[in-house]
Amino acid sequence: VWKLSIVKMSHENSSTITELVLVGFSNHPQTELPLFFLFSLVYSANLFGNTAVIILVAVDSSLQTPMYIFLCHLAFLNIFFSTVVVPKMLFNFLASRKVISYNFCIAQTYITLFLESTECFLLAVMALDRYVAICYPLRYLLIMIWPVCMTLALGAWIIGFFASVVPLYLIILPLCGPYVVDYIFCELPILLHMFCAVTSLQETVMAIGGAGTVLFPFLLIILSYLRILVAVMKIDSVKGKKKAFSTCTSHLIVVTIYYGTGLIRYMRPKSLYSAEGDKLISVLYAVIIPMLNPFIYSLRNKEVKEGMRRVMGRYKNETK
């Protein structure tokens, strides 16, 4: 069905596009139903886990500290990103016509680029928070006051917007047929091959933007953890060192998974590139990682576990 749509749409002018073919995993029709159920469970776990983190921090005053405020922003971002991508993917698993409207495709491109950029800056802000907490423990609460936390968090969103959405608006071009997106959602690197012009300028802007939104926050994270490592090495007791490292473990795991996925996607040799491989990687960072983040932070964190016990205990007492 979708092959017939390609022929029809390839004769249309780009200004009259109403929909594009979204291939997804339709090349493997036998996997679509199992993937529908699997990704439905993962998406549900994502919504539950990230929403639970936000609610827990909102109702438990002991968790209303800078680290958990930033974690709430990350949880909201995870829900937002997956909701932009996953419901449409689930719908197409069951649909006979694997299509996406042109407007929603462009919206996906803008929103996912914005959220990917913002996540990089949020992870850098969270690393900065850990740096201040470990290197300046006595002044931590004086430095990371509420206005500073809000400025850092909102700054990550604002910088993410101006570093991604604005440049994309300036360089995006009309699309040329065949209007086929061989991916699980619409993303700039995929649409780049569909632009109706030479894309050397767009590729240059993407490279500069990538350096600013990915490498710069990554360098901040590396520098923060180098300073943290130096500070921890100066602690005399083994117990003190373990306690300092334990406050960073969850964030380090999330950063490693997030940037590790990006390195695999963009830095692997060209001989290893494949459309199906790129789809699997995109599933990892668009579906799996947003679901894992709240569980990584909660399962390895005593404060979160204690907060959950307090909230559950309070709820049981109120229901008696």
C-alpha positions, 0 to 999 in steps of 0.5 A: 500500500505504501509503495503505491503512495510513493508513486502518487506523491512523487509527482506532487509539488513539495508545497502541496504535500499532505503526508509522507510515508513513514516506513518504520519497521514495515519491512518486517511485518511479522514483527509489528504486532509483537513490537506494538505490545512491547513498546506499549509496555515500555511507553506505559512504564515511561509515563508511570516512572517519570510521572511518579518522580515528578509527583514524589518530588512535588509532595515530599518536601525533603526531596525538593532540593536542586538535584531533584528539581533538575531531575523533574525537568529531565523527567518531564522532558522524557515524557514529552520526547516519547509522547511526540514519537511513540504514539504515532509509531504505535498507531502505524504498527497497526495501520495498513497505510504507514504514513505521517502528515506533513505538518506533524512530520515537520513538528516532530523534527522541530520538537525532537531537535529542541528536546535533544538539545535541551537534554544535553544542557540539562545533563550539564546542569546536573553535573554542575550541581554535583560538582558544587555539592561535592567540592563546596559542601558547606556552601552548597545550599548558599550557592544553589538557592531556589532562584539559581536552580530555576535560572539554570533549569530554565536556561537549559530550556531556553538555550536548547530552543535558541540553539536548535529551533531557530537555526532549523527555521533558518535553514529548513528547505522544501522537500522533494519526492519520493516522500519516504521517511525510512525511519521511525519518526521525522528527524533532521538528519533524515529529512536532510536527504529530502531537501530540494537543493544542495545541502552543504550549508545545512550540513555545515550549520548542523555540524556547528550546532552539534558542536554547540549543543552536544560537545560543549555540554559534554565538555562541561560534564567532563570538567565537572567530574574531573574536579569531582574526582580530584575532590574525592581523592582528597577525602581521607575515609573510604566511607566518605569517598563511597558516599561522594561517589554514590551521589554521582552514580545515577547521573553518570549512568544516564550520561554514559547511556545518552552520550554512548548512544550518540557516539554509536550513532554518529561516530561509527564507521560508514561500513557499519551504517544501515537503515535498520541499525539506525532505527534500532538506535533511535528506538534506544534513545527515543523509547528505551532510555526515557523509560530507564532514567527514572528507574536508574535514579530511584533504584540506586538512590536511598533518598528517593526510596525513603521519600517513597516510604514517607509518601506511602506511609502518609497515604496509609495513615490518611486512609485509615 
